[in-house]
């Protein structure tokens, strides 16, 4: 995971206050936004996100289905 260069994340208020998202979903969304800032895209895989947050790949995949 060290190649992600994450030192922390900032969660925009629109995400933080969205009652439709779980806490894990808010974190996933914030990570994707952070990693997309520089290049306007993010190539983070569901497997990498699952390892980073210690959740299953299925849980990460369900984020996209909601």
C-alpha positions, 0 to 999 in steps of 0.5 A: 500500500505504500505506493498510494502515498496517502498521508490522510484524506479530507472528506468533503462536507457533501459526502460527510453529510450524505445519509445514503452513504455508510461510513466506509462508503464515505471513506472510499469516495474520499480516497478516490477523490483524493487520488483523482485530483492530480490526474483526473482519474484513479486506477485503484482496484477494488482489491487494493481498496479492500486491503486498505480498509480491511474489508472484503472485495464484495463490500467494495464492489457493492459500493459501486452497485448502490 
